[in-house]
Amino acid sequence: MKTKFYLFSIALLLTAFTFSANATTINTEKMYKEAAANMTKEQRVARCEEIKERVEEIKAMDKSQLTKADKKELKGELKELKKEAQAMGGGGIYLSVGAIIIIILVLILIL
């Protein structure tokens, strides 16, 4: 009886912690897409230029003098800038290797 109670209490605790951990995540990509939808084209272009300038500043920095925490912070900032830039842009067309092979085969058969 005691082992069943302990197993049940552990399962209940683990379940409670997983729900609270999932509640703390923020979908920043959705937030960036909503912000981009509310901008005009000129504002989006200007924001993309600001992002490019900041990325160039970070690339030009001398990172050898930075602490581990500072490097981690810069890496996080770059990830956020990348997400924002992808939300500003229209995305693109992605082709897998299999799709490219099929397209080449169809072109060979046609020609």
Secondary structure, 3 states (H helix, E strand, C coil): CHHHHHHHHHHHHHHHHHHHHHHCCCCHHHHHHHHHHCCCHHHHHHHHHHHHHHHHHHHHCCHHHCCHHHHHHHHHHHHHHHHHHHHHCCCCCCCCHHHHHHHHHHHHHHC
